[in-house]
Amino acid sequence: MTKKIKHVLGLSGGKDSSALALYMKETRPDLDIEYFFTDTGYELPETNEFIDQLEERLGYIHRLNAKSLNNIEGRGELDFKSMLKKHQNFLPSQRDRWCTIQLKLKPFERWADSLIADGYEIYSYVGIRADEPHRTGLLTIDKPITTVMPFREDGIVKSDIENILQRNGLELPAYYSWRSRSGCSFCFYQKKIEWVRLKDNHPELFEQAKEFEKGDSNNVVGERFYWMGKGEPLETLEDPKRREQIIANHEKQVERFKKKKRRNALIGDIEGVCELTDIDEIYDDVEGGGACITCYK
Ligand code: SF4
């Protein structure tokens, strides 16, 4: 009996998974791939717009959704506030990424389960590049799913990604003008400068993040943790002095990075440094310091 195989590719709204989907069309046109986007319900408007643009080029994209999943399972609409309550009002953090499990992996797991129940073996295509040293940040579900990394197999590196998007008539997603990654508007992997810019670009989403941060202080157990870390709630960004300090620090980091590039003569056009696509190098991080590959890749 021939095996039933389902090829799936998760789009995060980030540049790498988007480029991978287009690259697969170019290089493996015979593969019948199903695309999916797991909408946490807290995505940036720019991400949703970009997914619509991708759909015009790729064809249908399944929208998996944590809120509707919970409705389907008869648990009512489970929004982030009620999830927070379930976690004793502890915000998710790098040490406890419960958000990724609830908002990203569970909806995918449900979809995968339905495919497995139909007798499919699943091949999941992931946009991890050949120049990425680790698979840090990639959370997966415990199911019989084979992960495939075509960029790694084909030696595709960061500098190839924009070319792939461009030759398919796509610009970088619009959020790159102020933020380095897709994912939830309140993602704790953001740099402080990105929180400042969230406030400027989407004040209502900044306010929402502030609300989540306040939580129910009567029920908070243990030390208080904020989106930006210990001791610095988002409302500190309303102080013009703190805001200016964060902007100045970021500008210094960018300058430092440009100087380093000049010294190493790694690129000819220093002015072409994009502070948001190069944010990891600017802050000496490897892929966001283990940031949420599952969410932004
Ligand atoms: S994008 Fe950030 S906040 Fe959202 S699920 Fe991923 S890690 Fe959590």
Residues whose N, C-alpha, C, O or C-beta is under 5 A from the ligand:
A	BS01	SF4	C99 T100 L103 S182 G183 C184 F186 C187 F188 C292 C295
